[in-house]
């Protein structure tokens, strides 16, 4: 539930399907960026299973040089009551994104260690806010990518800049749709209440 009722649609369970579409759209954009930088043969995803017979999976993996990074995308709503009450996201910048990044680390680092990946920095919790603002870990990863020579001679900074713009537009577009659905739901609820109150007993 959202701390601010105007943004209820951002976190309402009823609209989980639309939020999943938004997540998948951002994963696709990130995958496209990585493939343009290092080539399709260096990128795995979406949905990379870490262990056979389990549902432990990453959104993407990318090999840069001789190092494989494990990337998991999340989009968080800083207006959600959980982040406001427990992490003060209404007053602390990046609080929601950092909280989700820590959730990712607690979940995935033990799994990665079990398959022989012992360097915590190889896990990239690519978290952004529903406003489109990138969390610190996502921002640091993109800054790293800006320095990676592309396999086909493209300018990496231009590729990353293009991704930032596409990611922002995509996130805001889905955010607008979620907010609108929340408003429509509120209107429907109020209409039902008015009808119930007005109807003769």
Helices and strands as residue ranges (DSSP letters): G 5-10, G 13-15, H 16-38, G 40-42, E 43-49, E 57-64, E 67-76, H 81-87, H 95-114, G 120-122, E 123-129, H 136-145, H 156-198
